[in-house]
Every structure is written in C-alpha cells, then in structure tokens.
C-alpha cells in the first residue's frame, strides 16, 4: 500500500442505490450492543475491537462498504484494511448517522441494551456522585474518586477514546446480538 492511497468515501444516497442495484457487503464496525440496537438492513457486524482484515468478505463483483456511528471507527478499520494490502472498499460518509439523516431505513431492536454512551454516563455519574457523598460524609479522601473519573472523561474527550466505554462493551449483556 502506497502512502498516497486515499480512502474512498461514499455518500449515503450512493450506498442506498447500491443496495438495490449492486452486490454489496455492508460492514458495521460498531460494537455488538450498538449493532443490536440499530443497524442498516443487510449489514454484517465486524466490531472494530475484534476487527481482522481477513474477516471482510471480499468477492469479485461485490462492493464492500464500512460504516460505524459517524466515521471515526470505520476509518480506523479502513486503515487496518489498507495496511493489510486491501484497497477495493469504501467508507460510508457520516456513518449510520448520515444514513438516518436522509431518512433511510434502519433495523431497530427495542429490546437491545441501552447505548454505550448512556451506560458510560450512568456509571461515570454514579461514581462522581458516590465519591462526592462519601467525601462529604465519610472522608475527604473519597473525593479522589470524583477527580479520577473527571480526569478520565477529559482524557476521553481529548483522545476520542473511552476506556470505560471499551470496558462496558465487553460485558456479557453488551455482547448479545439477536
């Protein structure tokens, strides 16, 4: 793969057209809980956390399009594919968010676990609240817990990675895909 190789970005309307006229492998690289909650019909799940380039079903006369929520994780998967020598694929510009902005259909599972972002908010908020209450009534040393969670959230925002989200994604109820 040469350094000047560029990732092909495909807009949602083009991908939607391909679902009707072309052989297409839509690859969702989000985590199982996200896929279980909502995905583009016909998409196959290959989560970025377990993504291996050889798992992508490349076939003659079949287009491969990667997507995630907004494009960050599918870009990471695309980089892995390019590093492995693959080039005949594209990325859905804007991810499933861009797809939904055009009112294209998605498959929704009302029984799926709540989103990882909401899980992170619940856990982080609970830890901050607990640290504050314990710090006020038991020992000021418990305030370190609140500070640690706050620092983790700042790091997550700056680095665009969330250790708590990655940890929560590994829990059994977030691994179920129906």
N, C-alpha and C positions, 0 to 999 in steps of 0.2 A: 504494500500500500504506500503510495507516494504521499508526501506531506500536503500536496496541493489538492488531494482528493476532497471533495466537498460533499457534505450530507445533502441528500435530496429532500426538500421539504415539499409536501403535497397538501394543498388546502382541502378542507372537509368536503366541499362540493365535488371535487375531482374524485376523492375516495368514495363518496356516496355513489357517483356514477359508475365507478369500477365495481361496486357490489352488485350492480345489475348486468354489466356487460363483460366483465373480465373474471378470470380465475384469480382469486385474491386470498392471501393469508394475512389476516389482521392479527397482530401480536400485541396483546396488552401486557405491559411490563410492570404494572402496579402490583401491590401485594394482594394475596388471596381474599382478604376481607373487603378490600375496595372493589375487586372484581365481582365478588359475590353480591355486593350491594347494588352495583350497576355497571354494565358494560355494553359495548356496541354489539348488537346481534352478530353471531358468527365468529366473534373474536376468540382467539386461543390465549390462555393465560401462561405466560413465562415470566414470573416475577423477577425483577432486577436483582433482588437479594440472592437468587439462585440461578441467575442467567448464565447460560453457557451457549456460545455461538453455534455449536454443533446441534443444538436442540431446534434451531429455527428450520422449518420445513421448506428449504429452497427446492423448487422444481421448475423444469422448463415450462415456459409459457404461463407462469403463475407469478403474480406480483406479491411482494412482501412489504407490508407497511407496519411500522412500530408505532405504538401510542402509549401515553400514560395520562396523568391528570391534565398537565399543561405543557409538557415538552421537556422538562429537565431530566427525568429518569429515562425517557425514550432516547434522549440524546446520549446519555451515558451508555445505554445498551447499544446504540448505533456505533459509538466509539469502540466498544468491545468487538462488534462485528467487523469494523474496518481494520482493527488491529489484528484480527484473525484472518484477514485477507478477503473478506466478503465486500462486495460493492453494489450488488444488484438488489437494492432495497431502498425504501424511503421512510420518512417520518411524517406522521400526521401533524401538520402545523396547528398548534394550540391544543393538541390532545383531545380528550373527550370533552373538555370544556368548550373548545372551538366547535366540536361536533354538535353539542347541545345548543350552542348559541344560534345555530341555523335550524333549530327545532327538528333535527334528525332523531329517529327513534333510538332508544336505549332499552336494554332489558333490565328491569328493576326488580329486586327481591326485597320485599318488605320485611322478611324475617332475618335478613342479614345483620351481623353485628354493627354497632354504630361505628362511624368513621374513625380512623386512627387519630385524626386531628382532634376530634371531640374527646377521645379516650385520653390523649395527652393533656388536653385542657382540664379534664376531670382529675386526673392523677396529680398533675402539677399544682392545680388549685388546692386540692386536698392536702398535699404536702406543705404548701406555704401556709395554709390556714392552721394545720396541726402544729407546725413549727412556731407560729406566732402565738397561739393559745398556750402551748407548753412553755414558750419563752416568757410569757407574761405571768403565768401562774405557778410554774414549777421551777425552772431555772433559765436564766438568760442565755445559757449555752445552746438551748434548743433553737434559738434564732439563727444559728449557723445553718440549720436545715433549710430555712426560708431563703437565706442568702445563696446557698448552694444551688437550689432549684432556680432561683432568679438568674444566677450566672450561667446555668445550663441553657436556659431559654434565650439569653443574649447570644451565647455561642451558637445555638441552633439557628437563630435568625441571621447571624453574620456569615456562618459557614454553609447555610442551606442544607444542613444535615441535622437530624434529630435522633440522638441516642435513645431517648425514651420511646420515641415512635418505633424505632427499629426493634427495641426490646419488646414492646407491646405487640408488634406484628408477629413475633414468634410464639405468642401464647396460643394454646390449642384452639380456643374459640375464634381466633382470627385466621386460622389455617383452613377452616372448613370452606369448601366451595361446593355449592349444590348445582 
